[in-house]
Amino acid sequence: MTGKLGNALYGAENRAFVPLTHKPEQFEAERELLRETIRDVLTSWTRFAATLGARLTVVMQPSPELQPRRWSPEETELLQNYDSVSGLRETFDRCKRDYLEWHGADMQALADELGFVWIDINAKLDARRDGEWLHIDHIHMTDQGNQRAAEEIVPVLA
C-alpha cells in the first residue's frame, strides 16, 4: 500500500520477508531483522485497531514444547510419531530455543512500547494442565486444548 494511508499504517519502507537461516554467525542480525519486521507489522495493526476504537491483542501460537506442563500419553505418542516422519524436530527445537532466549521477552517489550496486549498462552497452559491432551501435533490443538486456551484468553479480553 502506498500513499499517505499506506505510509501511516505500514511505514515508508517496503521490505520483503527474509527467511531466517538460524546459522550462529547470523543469529543477532536475523534476530534484529525479525524484531524490526514484527514491530512494523504490529505497529500498523495497533494503529489500525486504534482507528476502530479497539485495542490489538496478540496471542502466542500454542506449542506443546513451550508449555510448562507434562504431556498426556496421547500427545507424547503422536508427537514422537510425527517427529519420526516429519524431519521437523530440529526446527521445533530451534524455535523453542529462540523463544525461550529472546522472542517472548521481545514480544512483551513490543507490547509495552506499542500499547497492544500480549498473551503468552504457552505460559498459561502450565502444570495445572499436566496430563491433559491438548495437542494433536506441534501446532494444532484438540477441542480440549482450544477450550483451555479460551479459558485463559477470554478473561484478558473482558
Secondary structure, DSSP 8 states (H G I E B T S, - for coil): --HHHHHHHH-S-----------GGGHHHHHHHHHHHHHHHHHHHHHHHHHTT---EEE----GGGSSS---HHHHHHHHHHHHHHS-HHHHHHHHHHIIIIIHHHHHHHHHHHT-EEE-HHHHS-GGGTT---BSSSS-B-HHHHHHHHHHHHHHH-
